[in-house]
Amino acid sequence: GVFQQVIKHKCHFINGTEQVRYVNRYIYNREQLLHFDSDVGVFVGDTPYGEIQARYANSNQELLQFYRAQVDTYCRYNYEGVTPFTVERRGE
């Protein structure tokens, strides 16, 4: 059989970098197991197995601190570099 594991990182920008939301999704065989949402600040399990993984991840304060900081270190940091290609793109 073929197994697929995907981790998706997404930044949602509202009013530029004024309000930013970071979401990290863990997907296994097309099923989302758990996710981290910076608005919530912790991992949330989306399946019974994902709930176990979320409890484990949430018990690690250094890991939570790392993911909470992604709003600034990943999203806001890269905003200026990707903005010309995404937000300000004009039709030709």
C-alpha positions as CSV (number, residue, x, y, z in Angstrom):
1,G,0.0,0.0,0.0
2,V,0.9,3.6,-0.4
3,F,0.8,5.9,2.7
4,Q,0.9,9.7,2.5
5,Q,1.8,12.1,5.2
6,V,1.4,15.8,4.6
7,I,2.0,18.8,6.8
8,K,0.5,22.1,5.6
9,H,1.6,25.5,6.9
10,K,-0.7,28.4,6.2
11,C,-0.6,32.1,7.1
12,H,-3.9,34.1,6.9
13,F,-3.3,37.9,6.7
14,I,-6.0,40.4,7.6
15,N,-5.1,44.0,6.9
16,G,-1.6,43.2,6.0
17,T,0.4,42.1,9.0
18,E,-2.0,43.8,11.5
19,Q,-3.9,40.6,12.3
20,V,-2.2,37.3,11.3
21,R,-3.3,33.7,11.9
22,Y,-1.0,30.7,11.5
23,V,-2.4,27.3,10.9
24,N,-0.4,24.0,10.7
25,R,-2.3,20.9,9.6
26,Y,-1.1,17.3,10.0
27,I,-2.7,15.0,7.4
28,Y,-2.3,11.3,7.0
29,N,-3.9,9.5,4.1
30,R,-6.2,12.4,3.3
31,E,-7.5,12.6,6.9
32,Q,-6.6,15.6,9.1
33,L,-5.3,14.1,12.4
34,L,-4.6,17.3,14.3
35,H,-3.8,21.0,13.7
36,F,-2.3,24.0,15.4
37,D,-4.1,27.3,15.2
38,S,-2.4,30.4,16.5
39,D,-5.7,31.9,17.5
40,V,-6.3,28.9,19.8
41,G,-2.6,28.6,20.9
42,V,-2.6,24.8,21.3
43,F,-2.8,21.7,19.1
44,V,-6.3,20.3,18.6
45,G,-7.0,16.7,17.7
46,D,-9.4,16.1,14.8
47,T,-9.5,12.3,15.2
48,P,-9.2,10.0,18.2
49,Y,-5.5,9.3,17.3
50,G,-5.0,13.0,16.7
51,E,-6.3,13.8,20.2
52,I,-3.6,11.6,21.7
53,Q,-1.0,13.3,19.6
54,A,-2.3,16.8,20.5
55,R,-2.2,16.0,24.2
56,Y,1.4,14.9,23.8
57,A,2.4,18.0,21.8
58,N,0.5,20.3,24.2
59,S,2.5,18.9,27.1
60,N,5.7,20.2,25.5
61,Q,5.9,23.9,26.4
62,E,9.0,24.5,24.2
63,L,7.1,23.1,21.2
64,L,4.1,25.2,21.9
65,Q,6.3,28.3,22.3
66,F,7.9,27.6,18.9
67,Y,4.5,27.2,17.1
68,R,3.0,30.3,18.8
69,A,6.0,32.3,17.6
70,Q,5.4,31.2,14.0
71,V,3.1,34.2,13.5
72,D,6.1,36.5,13.8
73,T,9.0,34.3,12.7
74,Y,7.3,32.6,9.7
75,C,4.3,34.6,8.6
76,R,5.2,38.3,9.3
77,Y,8.9,37.7,8.5
78,N,8.0,36.4,5.0
79,Y,5.1,38.7,4.3
80,E,7.2,41.4,2.6
81,G,9.0,38.9,0.4
82,V,5.9,37.1,-0.9
83,T,3.5,40.1,-1.1
84,P,4.6,41.3,-4.6
85,F,3.8,37.8,-5.9
86,T,0.5,37.2,-4.1
87,V,-1.3,40.2,-2.8
88,E,-0.2,43.0,-5.2
89,R,-0.3,40.9,-8.4
90,R,-2.0,42.7,-11.3
91,G,-3.6,41.1,-14.4
92,E,-1.7,41.7,-17.6
